[in-house]
Amino acid sequence: MSKKYIVNKCGGGIMVPTLLPLLKNELSRQVRFGFTPVVVVSAVKDVTDTLIAFLNHLSESKKNKTTIQNIEDFIIHLRAMHLELFQTIGVSQEVKTHISDSIEETLTSLLENLVEYLSHKTSIELEAKIIAYGEKLSAICSAKYFSENNLKATAIFAESIPVLTDTVTKDANILYESSEKNIVRFMRDVKTIPVVAGFTGKTSKGITTLLGRGGTDTTACFIGAALRAHKVVLWKDVGAVYSADPRLVPQARTIPFLSYDEIEEAGKIIQGKAVNYLRRFKIEAEIASLQNSKDKTTIRDTNQIKPGAKMVSFKKNLTLFSLHQGEARGYERLFEVSDLCARYKVNVVLIWNDPAYLHVAVEDTSGLLSELTKAIKIKFAHIDVTSVHMITIVGGFTWKDVNIFNKTLNTFDSKALMGAYPYPKCMRMEGIVEAKHDIASLLKAMHKIFIHK
């Protein structure tokens, strides 16, 4: 009889004292009901940021003679961050000792890599390798914790499977066919619950790679697709997907179902590459809360998009480049702007073209926005740069809905750029307003008009 897998993705928000015990109980429940759990973990909360900050510190302080002692002190601090988590949970001293012993080899390897980084051997490949230790330490500690009270688990590094990727070191794509064969073969011999370090892979030459923003989602959904899992559960500290941010809109409601297209259009909830793996083999997924089993959104294959809005969201503090078209065709300008955005690793979130202007809204995903802006101003003589917010509504709409959206947007900001129009299968309405406006007020107004009627 083939195994019925449930892939459990656990982000940093789950790797906290209040939720890890609930996850452990959920894994036991899955086993009792005849499923084989697979756990995919992110780094323990704040660990990745701590690693990146220390790398930045090493880069800045090479001239100031940072010593090996500084690195050893950092390793002690990192060990304490992990042990404190499980001490807060209340594990026995024996389990805590097992956890401490199990991470020593990995911490020693990290120390060696940090010393190498300090000795002027800085490279993007070494940076990725160091950042990936967060997920590895998380997998080792979690596996030891889950193994308490007879729930046997084993930490697995994605490089050991291996999950193979292309060579884009910090935003790699999984090479699906070869990686699928590897994980299917690997899982045949696994007799315990595998706890996989997410977010990472390696090239054919053995170089560690990172899967980019939302990379643990990508790992989990890839594994779910490769194993043809019963489902993938993306455990969230905030639970299901809501029609709007409930902190801003008290009337926001849980969305029970979303299609692959809708969840992809919503953006940021699940990484886009991850959604493609689900869609490829029609794997069902859930975005769920460990604290309330009813607080979940199911993502599944459907060709039927019900009329009406599903959710309203916004992005704050984007930068809008408005290029005068002049004699050039729009696509020529777009190619040049896109090339610059790629060079500075700045994410393009909206493109809007009209006879006079090419509008490109971007978000600063790399910290290099100011450099990009300088480069674009040098490249183009006639350009306006504006700080803006973007509002988005996902669902199924008629032209009547589009007109209402545009009218509301224009009432809110008479200079708003309107980008609302319905298109086949999945629909999206979005608009741009200047950053001087209170985007939360517009969010509430749109939610009241389209959802909380």
Phi, psi and omega in degrees: 000128180288153182286145174257104186272143163238120179267124182249111178266131183233107179282181181301330179293340178271336183278059181225160186301328184283336188251332180301318176298325178292323176296318179300317178296322180294320178297319177298320179296316179299320178296316180301327182269013172088011179264160174251107181285143167238131181249132176240120189245147167271178175295153173302145184313129176079353184290316181299315178299323179294318178296315180296318180297322180289324174300316178298321178297316179297319180298319183285331190257006179303323180288340183263015174063052172301136186260166175300328180299322177300318180292319178297322177296322178296319178298319177300317179296318181293320176299316182297323179301320182283318181292325179297322179303312185280335173293320178295322177297325178103031178289161179291162178298326179297314179294319179299320177296318178300318179296315181299314181295323186290336183264357185297316182297319179292320177295324177296318177296320178298316179302316180298320179292324178291322176297319177298318179297321180293331185274036173065023176257037182297135175203158179295329179293319179291323176300314180298318180299319181290316180299326182293345180296335179301312179292324181294314178297321179298316181296317181296311181297316182296319180298317177296320179294315180297329184288346175297140180064041168072012173264090189286133181218155181226132177284135181228130175268139182302329179292338181280341184292313348266152167273109184269143182226174171285190188259014177280095199306315186254003176212054189284155173252137178289135173277098197298306189300311181292321180290325177299313179300320182296315185285325176298316179294318182297317186289341178300329185261001182272119183257353180244180176286118179282130175248103190265133173288114182281179169078353188232161174200198174207157178278172178297341178265006175086010180277128179294135178234158176248146186268009175084185182303134183072022187296331178291325171303315182298314178301313183296315182288327173298312180298319178301317179291314184297323181267001184050053186296155174301318174192164172246128178249120177262096182286129183235145175291338180260358176081219189290176173277134181250161181292342174195171178296112184296343177288335180257329183236098181301335181277000180302142183236156176293138175264113186289324184222144172220147174277167176302319181295318182294317181292328177290318179295328183295328177072141173070343179289311172230138179302138186304319179297325180294318179299322180298325177293319177298313183298322187303320182239018177054046177278128179283143178229156175230140168253115196219163178254136175285340183271342181212106185297338180276348182272082183208157174238127179264133178248123184209169181287130174199143176260002184253109176261115181289144178300150176106164183281146175255316184207154178236132179215172178212160171237130182263155168055050171273168175245130181252120173263121178245108184260127174295130186293319182058221181274345184281150175284154183303319184291333177292314177298317183298317179300316183293317179293315180299321179297318179293318179299318179296321182296323181262007176056042177254132188278129175274124182251341180201137175235133182220125185243136171220175185302331184263327189226153162251118181257131178228116178262133184229157173239146186279092181266356185234352186081009184249018183299318182298321177294320177299316181300317178299317181295320180292321179294327176289321184290321186241125183287327184243099182210141174251139179239122185228141173276127188221167168244154176236134175248141185225137173236130180248137178163207177242124191231155171258172176295333175298316177299318180300316180296319179295317179301310182296321179295317178297317180298316182290328176294322181289320181213107185297343179258014183297144172271124184257123181237031185266126173197146178273148174222163190301150171075297177233146188232153186208135173241133181213151180210160182243132174232156180295148186293345180291344180274154179277098185294333178296324178294320178293321177302311181297319181295315180295320179297319180294322181288316192258339184236303182269071185277000000 
